Amino acid sequence: MLKLGVIGAGLIGQKHVELVATHGACELVALCDANPDVAAIAARNGTHFYQDYRTLLAEVPLDGVIIAAPTPLHAEVGIACAERGVPMLVEKPLAASLTEARALVTVAERQGVPMLVGHHRRHNPLVQEARRIVQCGVLGNLVGVSALFTLLKPAEYFRVSWRTQPGGGPILINLIHDIDNLRFICGEVERVFCMTSHRNRDFAVEDTAGITMRFVNGALGSLLVSDT
């Protein structure tokens, strides 16, 4: 029986709690969130509640942890887990910046701690079939691919302050899924150019982005994301 903890109990974190608590091979041994109201969720699932992840890591023996905290906390929490030798599943994105992501990876590799980012969509049968079709050559040599992700996020979505700050925009929250899908289907990326704007909202983060990329196999890609 794997003893797992969940750090972060927002919308996605609560889904992880549900899945871990009902999985026959896992035991939910701790739930952590800064919001004291989450204690009720922990109680319903028969597990211990913590408001500070550092206390959780110090007091609870873990076989692994799921990090579903807000994006700006991913690197900080992940490094703390790695330093204690706790394997982790980190919700995407891995961190709020490239610098933070590299710091987290460096510590995890140094400590020999397994770490997985929650890019689950590549396991979808439709995505796997798309990969098979592209890689078997039935379409010929792949020369180009495009992706589009647009939606309207309501004003109440941005009442959560970190969603208005760097790391909380549609590139790392939404388009990151499409980028991972394209890497899975088409191969790794070797060059990237990106432009962003935030003309519809006066936030410190993008609301629209256009990206061009070159894959290792020579194919070109274009992506557009907007949440306005």
NORURUR-V131974 format. One record per residue. SS is DSSP state (2 for helix, 1 for strand, 0 for the rest). OMEGA is omega in whole degrees, 0 to 359 (* if undefined). BURIAL is I if it has 9 or more other C-alpha atoms within 8 Angstrom, else O. Layout:
[[SS,OMEGA,BURIAL] [SS,OMEGA,BURIAL]]
This chain:
[[0,179,O] [1,178,O] [1,186,I] [1,172,I] [1,176,I] [1,178,I] [1,184,I] [0,185,I] [0,171,I] [0,183,O] [2,182,O] [2,179,O] [2,179,I] [2,176,I] [2,176,O] [2,178,I] [2,180,I] [2,183,O] [2,179,O] [2,184,I] [2,183,I] [0,181,O] [0,185,O] [0,182,O] [0,184,O] [1,174,I] [1,176,I] [1,186,I] [1,180,I] [1,176,I] [1,183,I] [1,174,I] [0,180,I] [0,181,O] [0,182,O] [2,179,O] [2,180,O] [2,176,I] [2,180,I] [2,178,O] [2,178,O] [2,181,I] [2,180,I] [2,182,O] [0,174,O] [0,182,O] [0,181,I] [1,180,I] [1,176,I] [1,174,I] [0,181,I] [0,182,I] [2,179,I] [2,177,O] [2,177,O] [2,183,I] [2,181,I] [2,189,O] [2,189,O] [0,173,O] [0,185,O] [0,169,I] [0,180,I] [1,180,I] [1,174,I] [1,180,I] [1,180,I] [0,178,I] [0,175,I] [0,185,O] [2,182,I] [2,181,I] [2,187,I] [2,183,I] [2,181,I] [2,181,O] [2,181,I] [2,178,I] [2,178,I] [2,178,I] [2,181,I] [2,181,I] [2,176,I] [0,177,O] [0,183,I] [0,176,I] [0,186,I] [1,166,I] [1,182,I] [1,175,I] [0,177,I] [0,353,I] [0,181,I] [0,180,I] [0,183,I] [0,180,I] [0,178,O] [2,180,O] [2,180,O] [2,180,I] [2,180,I] [2,179,O] [2,179,I] [2,180,I] [2,180,O] [2,181,O] [2,180,I] [2,179,I] [2,180,O] [2,181,O] [2,182,I] [0,184,O] [0,176,I] [0,179,O] [1,181,I] [1,175,O] [1,188,I] [0,174,O] [0,188,I] [0,189,O] [2,178,O] [2,177,I] [2,177,O] [0,181,O] [2,179,O] [2,179,O] [2,179,I] [2,177,I] [2,176,O] [2,178,I] [2,181,I] [2,182,I] [2,181,I] [2,187,I] [2,180,I] [2,175,O] [0,182,O] [0,179,O] [0,186,O] [0,178,O] [0,179,O] [0,180,I] [0,181,O] [1,180,O] [1,178,I] [1,178,O] [1,181,I] [1,176,O] [1,179,I] [1,176,I] [0,177,O] [0,177,O] [0,182,O] [0,184,O] [2,183,O] [2,177,O] [2,186,O] [2,173,I] [2,172,O] [0,196,O] [2,185,O] [2,179,I] [2,178,I] [2,184,I] [0,178,I] [0,184,I] [0,183,I] [0,183,I] [0,186,I] [2,177,I] [2,184,I] [2,180,I] [2,186,I] [2,187,I] [2,179,I] [2,176,I] [2,182,I] [2,177,I] [2,179,O] [2,177,I] [2,181,I] [2,176,I] [2,181,I] [2,184,I] [2,191,I] [2,182,I] [0,184,I] [0,182,O] [1,180,I] [1,179,O] [1,182,O] [1,170,I] [1,185,O] [1,171,O] [1,180,O] [1,174,I] [1,175,O] [0,186,I] [0,182,O] [0,179,O] [0,181,O] [0,179,O] [0,179,O] [0,182,O] [0,182,I] [0,166,I] [0,180,I] [1,178,I] [1,173,I] [1,186,I] [1,169,I] [1,183,I] [1,173,I] [1,177,I] [1,180,I] [0,181,I] [0,178,O] [0,178,O] [0,178,I] [1,179,I] [1,174,I] [1,182,I] [1,175,I] [1,177,I] [1,175,I] [1,178,I] [0,181,I] [0,*,I]]
